[in-house]
Amino acid sequence: MRIVNAVYGDSTGGRWAATIKTARLLAGRGHEVILLIDPCDQDKVPDFGAERIEVVTLRNSGHYDLLASVKAARLLRQRAVDAVIAHSGRAVHLLKRAAPAQVPVIAFNHSHNIKRTLKADAFFCITPYMKQIVDAATGGTKPAHVISNAVSVPAESELRREGDGRFSIGAISRLVEGKGLDTLVAALALLARRGIDFRATIAGDGELRPALERLVEEALLADRVEVPGWLDEAGKAAFYRSVDVVCYTSGRDVQPLTVLEAFGWGKALVGTDVLGGSSCYVNEETALVTRVGDPEQLADALERLSRDADMRARLGRNAREQAVLCYADEVVAEMLDTRIRELVAERGGHRG
């Protein structure tokens, strides 16, 4: 099938990563994918090489840009598109106006704020809780399916631990408001005062990076804590190999990719009790769960894991098993493929 995969407006962070991942998973299942984006996002597009993905740019000034809708309608008809996946409210509005009746417009919801996606014909929801919100808003009158974000789960042979043997703590995040990294620095300062020998890496980039680096300096942690900035894929793999524990400290995410990646790498996790993120893990089974913004509780969890290698191993094993069963690329790709074919068939579209 030929599928348009689009995002407008909020095309940053996890949403952008999920849009690119969706394109690649569908292409890997043999579909022809048109990645439809605003021209301002073109420089973020990776090199797809021989993958069956075509990048098309179309300027869209907002939810009610009628000229953009006319151009999108022409594109969908000329290219005989079978289905549309829209990763943002603006993309839903644009493409629902443009799509022929037999072409389903599917909202891929990455946020609990679903109001602007309700015009879609169907919904892919990254967590069960999000599906509950969609079903409540639509009265269950439109198809809604739980389809997780996907991660590339490394092979067992790639999981070797690297480093100097010291207890190693990691976090990887956009360095922006709401991610709780100030709480992490405060917890690390508590660990230092308790005499725990550790090193830490806080990877990522964003407008708060200078402030975070100042916090590290002020807490007298510069000799223990590294802030290396954004990591490419090789750097991310090296990061996960080097840490014993991954910290997820956010107070706002729905299904954080960092958590899914940490699970894939078989790492022990300390996560917050934020409503969205905590739906991915269970306290004492796949993570130790702490209150959002509580450095004392976070420090306690990290100290516990620093002293209990068996618990770290158990949490990591359970987490990796969950990643293999629920979040791996091939699992999510098959689910996407099945659900899209069902939705297209229900609307009398493509029969191939």
C-alpha positions as CSV (number, residue, x, y, z in Angstrom):
1,M,0.0,0.0,0.0
2,R,1.0,3.6,-0.3
3,I,0.8,5.4,3.0
4,V,1.2,9.1,3.9
5,N,2.9,9.5,7.3
6,A,2.7,13.2,8.4
7,V,3.5,15.5,11.3
8,Y,3.1,19.3,11.6
9,G,3.4,21.8,14.4
10,D,4.9,19.8,17.3
11,S,7.6,17.9,15.3
12,T,10.2,17.7,18.1
13,G,11.6,15.2,20.5
14,G,9.8,11.9,20.9
15,R,7.0,12.8,18.5
16,W,9.5,13.4,15.6
17,A,11.4,10.2,16.5
18,A,8.2,8.2,16.5
19,T,7.2,9.7,13.1
20,I,10.5,8.6,11.5
21,K,10.3,5.2,13.2
22,T,6.8,4.7,11.9
23,A,7.9,5.5,8.4
24,R,10.8,3.0,8.6
25,L,8.7,0.2,10.1
26,L,6.0,0.5,7.4
27,A,8.6,0.7,4.6
28,G,10.2,-2.5,6.1
29,R,6.9,-4.2,5.8
30,G,6.8,-3.4,2.0
31,H,4.7,-0.3,2.0
32,E,5.5,2.8,0.0
33,V,5.7,5.6,2.5
34,I,5.4,9.3,1.8
35,L,6.8,11.3,4.7
36,L,4.8,14.6,4.6
37,I,6.4,17.4,6.6
38,D,6.8,21.2,6.7
39,P,9.8,22.5,4.8
40,C,11.2,23.8,8.1
41,D,11.7,20.2,9.2
42,Q,13.5,19.0,6.1
43,D,17.0,19.4,7.7
44,K,16.0,16.9,10.4
45,V,15.2,14.1,8.0
46,P,17.8,11.2,8.2
47,D,19.3,9.6,5.1
48,F,16.8,6.8,4.2
49,G,19.1,5.3,1.6
50,A,17.3,2.6,-0.3
51,E,14.3,2.5,2.1
52,R,10.9,2.9,0.4
53,I,10.4,6.3,1.9
54,E,9.8,9.5,-0.2
55,V,10.1,12.9,1.6
56,V,7.5,15.5,0.4
57,T,7.4,19.0,1.9
58,L,4.2,21.0,2.0
59,R,3.9,24.3,3.9
60,N,1.1,24.5,6.3
61,S,0.5,27.6,8.3
62,G,-2.0,26.2,10.8
63,H,-5.2,24.1,11.4
64,Y,-7.2,26.1,8.9
65,D,-4.8,26.5,6.0
66,L,-7.2,25.8,3.1
67,L,-4.6,26.3,0.4
68,A,-2.4,23.6,2.1
69,S,-5.5,21.3,2.2
70,V,-6.1,21.8,-1.6
71,K,-2.5,20.9,-2.3
72,A,-2.6,17.9,0.0
73,A,-5.8,16.6,-1.7
74,R,-4.1,16.8,-5.0
75,L,-1.2,14.9,-3.7
76,L,-3.3,12.1,-2.2
77,R,-5.3,11.7,-5.4
78,Q,-2.4,11.9,-7.8
79,R,-0.4,9.3,-5.8
80,A,-3.4,7.0,-5.1
81,V,-2.7,7.0,-1.4
82,D,-4.4,4.2,0.5
83,A,-4.1,5.4,4.1
84,V,-2.9,8.4,6.1
85,I,-1.2,8.5,9.5
86,A,-1.2,11.9,11.2
87,H,1.1,12.4,14.2
88,S,-0.3,15.7,15.3
89,G,-3.5,17.7,15.5
90,R,-2.5,20.0,12.8
91,A,-1.7,17.1,10.5
92,V,-5.1,15.5,11.3
93,H,-7.0,18.7,10.4
94,L,-5.0,19.2,7.1
95,L,-5.3,15.6,5.9
96,K,-8.9,14.9,7.0
97,R,-10.0,17.8,4.8
98,A,-7.9,16.5,2.0
99,A,-8.5,12.7,2.0
100,P,-11.0,11.0,-0.2
101,A,-13.8,9.2,1.7
102,Q,-12.3,5.7,1.2
103,V,-8.9,6.8,2.6
104,P,-8.8,6.4,6.4
105,V,-7.0,9.2,8.3
106,I,-5.5,7.7,11.4
107,A,-4.4,9.9,14.3
108,F,-1.3,8.5,16.0
109,N,-1.7,10.0,19.5
110,H,1.5,10.7,21.4
111,S,-0.1,13.0,24.0
112,H,-3.1,12.9,26.4
113,N,-4.2,16.2,24.8
114,I,-6.3,14.5,22.0
115,K,-8.8,17.3,21.4
116,R,-7.4,18.4,18.1
117,T,-7.1,14.8,16.8
118,L,-10.8,13.8,17.2
119,K,-11.7,14.5,13.6
120,A,-9.7,11.4,12.6
121,D,-11.4,8.2,11.4
122,A,-9.4,6.0,13.7
123,F,-6.7,6.2,16.4
124,F,-3.4,4.6,17.3
125,C,-2.8,5.2,21.0
126,I,0.7,4.6,22.5
127,T,-0.7,3.5,25.9
128,P,-3.8,1.8,27.2
129,Y,-4.6,4.9,29.3
130,M,-4.6,7.0,26.2
131,K,-7.0,4.6,24.5
132,Q,-9.3,5.0,27.5
133,I,-9.2,8.8,26.9
134,V,-10.0,8.4,23.2
135,D,-12.8,6.0,23.8
136,A,-14.4,8.3,26.4
137,A,-14.2,11.3,24.0
138,T,-15.6,9.4,21.0
139,G,-18.1,7.3,22.9
140,G,-16.3,4.3,21.4
141,T,-17.8,5.1,18.0
142,K,-14.4,5.1,16.2
143,P,-11.7,2.4,16.1
144,A,-8.9,2.9,18.6
145,H,-6.0,0.5,19.0
146,V,-3.0,0.5,21.4
147,I,0.2,0.6,19.4
148,S,3.3,1.3,21.4
149,N,6.3,3.4,20.4
150,A,8.9,1.1,19.0
151,V,12.6,0.6,19.8
152,S,15.4,-1.3,18.3
153,V,16.2,-4.0,20.8
154,P,19.9,-4.9,20.7
155,A,21.0,-8.5,20.4
156,E,22.3,-10.2,23.6
157,S,25.8,-10.0,22.2
158,E,25.7,-6.2,22.3
159,L,24.8,-6.0,26.0
160,R,28.3,-6.3,27.4
161,R,29.0,-3.8,30.2
162,E,31.8,-1.4,29.6
163,G,33.5,1.0,31.9
164,D,35.8,1.2,34.9
165,G,33.7,-0.9,37.3
166,R,32.3,2.1,39.3
167,F,28.6,2.2,39.9
168,S,27.3,4.2,36.9
169,I,24.1,6.2,36.7
170,G,22.7,7.5,33.4
171,A,20.0,9.8,32.1
172,I,19.2,10.7,28.6
173,S,16.7,13.4,27.8
174,R,15.9,16.7,26.2
175,L,17.3,19.3,28.5
176,V,14.1,21.3,28.9
177,E,11.5,22.2,31.5
178,G,9.6,19.4,33.1
179,K,12.2,16.7,32.7
180,G,13.3,16.7,36.4
181,L,17.0,16.8,35.8
182,D,17.5,19.3,38.6
183,T,16.0,16.6,40.9
184,L,18.5,14.2,39.6
185,V,21.5,16.5,40.3
186,A,20.1,17.1,43.8
187,A,19.9,13.3,44.3
188,L,23.4,12.8,43.1
189,A,24.7,15.4,45.5
190,L,23.0,13.5,48.3
191,L,24.7,10.3,47.2
192,A,28.0,12.0,47.2
193,R,27.4,13.3,50.8
194,R,26.5,9.7,51.8
195,G,29.9,8.5,50.6
196,I,28.6,6.4,47.6
197,D,31.2,6.0,44.9
198,F,29.6,6.6,41.6
199,R,29.9,8.3,38.2
200,A,27.0,9.8,36.2
201,T,26.2,10.8,32.7
202,I,23.3,13.2,31.8
203,A,23.1,13.1,28.0
204,G,21.0,15.3,25.7
205,D,20.6,18.8,24.6
206,G,18.2,21.7,25.0
207,E,17.9,25.3,26.3
208,L,18.5,24.3,29.9
209,R,21.8,22.7,29.3
210,P,23.9,25.7,30.6
211,A,21.7,25.8,33.7
212,L,22.1,22.1,34.3
213,E,25.9,22.4,33.9
214,R,25.9,25.2,36.5
215,L,23.9,23.0,38.9
216,V,26.5,20.3,38.5
217,E,29.3,22.8,39.3
218,E,27.5,24.3,42.3
219,A,26.8,20.8,43.7
220,L,30.6,20.1,43.5
221,L,29.9,17.2,41.2
222,A,32.0,18.1,38.1
223,D,34.5,15.3,38.8
224,R,31.7,12.7,38.9
225,V,29.0,14.0,36.5
226,E,29.4,14.3,32.7
227,V,27.0,16.3,30.5
228,P,28.1,15.3,27.0
229,G,25.3,16.8,25.0
230,W,23.4,15.1,22.2
231,L,24.4,11.5,21.3
232,D,24.2,9.9,17.9
233,E,23.3,6.2,17.6
234,A,26.8,5.0,18.3
235,G,27.1,7.3,21.2
236,K,23.8,6.2,22.6
237,A,24.8,2.6,22.4
238,A,28.1,3.4,24.2
239,F,26.0,5.3,26.8
240,Y,23.8,2.3,27.6
241,R,26.8,-0.1,27.7
242,S,28.5,2.1,30.3
243,V,25.7,2.5,32.8
244,D,24.3,0.2,35.5
245,V,21.1,2.2,36.2
246,V,19.0,4.6,34.0
247,C,17.1,7.4,35.7
248,Y,13.8,8.7,34.2
249,T,12.9,11.8,36.2
250,S,10.3,13.5,34.1
251,G,7.0,14.8,35.4
252,R,5.1,15.0,32.1
253,D,5.9,12.4,29.5
254,V,3.4,9.8,28.2
255,Q,5.6,6.9,27.0
256,P,9.2,8.0,27.2
257,L,11.5,6.5,24.6
258,T,14.3,6.5,27.1
259,V,12.4,4.0,29.2
260,L,11.8,1.7,26.3
261,E,15.4,1.9,25.2
262,A,16.7,1.3,28.7
263,F,14.4,-1.8,28.8
264,G,15.8,-3.0,25.5
265,W,19.3,-2.7,26.9
266,G,18.3,-4.7,30.0
267,K,19.1,-1.8,32.4
268,A,17.7,-1.3,35.9
269,L,15.4,1.7,35.9
270,V,14.5,4.3,38.5
271,G,11.4,6.1,37.2
272,T,8.9,8.6,38.5
273,D,5.2,8.0,39.3
274,V,4.1,10.4,36.6
275,L,0.8,9.1,35.2
276,G,2.0,8.4,31.6
277,G,5.5,7.2,32.0
278,S,4.7,4.9,35.0
279,S,2.3,2.9,32.9
280,C,5.4,1.4,31.3
281,Y,6.8,-0.2,34.5
282,V,5.9,-1.8,37.7
283,N,7.6,-1.0,41.0
284,E,10.0,-3.7,42.2
285,E,9.4,-5.7,39.0
286,T,10.8,-3.6,36.1
287,A,11.8,-0.4,38.0
288,L,12.0,1.3,41.3
289,V,9.4,4.0,41.3
290,T,9.9,7.4,43.1
291,R,7.8,10.5,43.5
292,V,8.2,13.3,40.9
293,G,10.5,16.0,42.2
294,D,11.7,14.1,45.3
295,P,15.5,14.0,45.3
296,E,15.6,12.2,48.7
297,Q,13.6,9.3,47.4
298,L,15.5,9.1,44.2
299,A,18.8,9.1,46.1
300,D,17.5,6.3,48.3
301,A,16.5,4.2,45.3
302,L,19.9,4.8,43.7
303,E,21.8,3.9,46.9
304,R,19.8,0.7,47.2
305,L,20.7,-0.3,43.6
306,S,24.3,0.6,44.1
307,R,24.5,-2.0,46.9
308,D,22.3,-4.7,45.3
309,A,23.7,-6.1,42.1
310,D,21.2,-8.9,42.1
311,M,18.3,-6.5,42.1
312,R,19.8,-4.5,39.3
313,A,20.1,-7.7,37.3
314,R,16.6,-8.9,38.1
315,L,15.0,-5.5,37.1
316,G,17.1,-5.5,33.9
317,R,16.1,-9.0,32.9
318,N,12.4,-8.3,33.5
319,A,12.6,-5.0,31.6
320,R,14.3,-6.6,28.6
321,E,11.7,-9.3,28.4
322,Q,9.0,-6.7,28.3
323,A,10.8,-4.8,25.6
324,V,11.2,-7.9,23.4
325,L,7.5,-8.8,23.8
326,C,5.9,-5.4,23.5
327,Y,8.2,-2.7,22.1
328,A,10.6,-4.3,19.6
329,D,10.5,-2.9,16.1
330,E,9.3,-6.1,14.5
331,V,6.4,-6.5,17.0
332,V,5.2,-2.9,16.5
333,A,5.7,-3.2,12.7
334,E,3.5,-6.2,12.5
335,M,0.8,-4.5,14.6
336,L,0.9,-1.4,12.4
337,D,0.7,-3.4,9.3
338,T,-2.3,-5.5,10.5
339,R,-4.3,-2.6,11.8
340,I,-3.8,-0.4,8.8
341,R,-4.8,-3.1,6.4
342,E,-8.0,-3.7,8.5
343,L,-8.9,0.0,8.5
344,V,-8.4,0.3,4.8
345,A,-10.5,-2.8,4.1
346,E,-13.3,-1.5,6.3
347,R,-13.5,1.7,4.2
348,G,-13.6,-0.3,1.0
349,G,-10.1,0.8,-0.1
350,H,-7.0,-1.2,-1.2
351,R,-7.5,-4.9,-1.5
352,G,-3.9,-5.9,-2.3
